[in-house]
Amino acid sequence: MFVRVANLIALRKRQQRSRSEAMARLYQLEIIKLRTQLQEMSRIDRLSAARALSSDTIAHD
């Protein structure tokens, strides 16, 4: 999932280059939205990993 979002960001950046200023701004907004989504996914993934590690530690005590 992370790779798919990262690839979409790269695609939008490439598409943005050859567009008019107004269209480039729309692409830039989408890029920002996708980056925010990627950051949120990373945060959730880190929390899940931390919880899994903590539950493993508790189970072994």
Helices and strands as residue ranges (DSSP letters): H 2-17, H 21-60
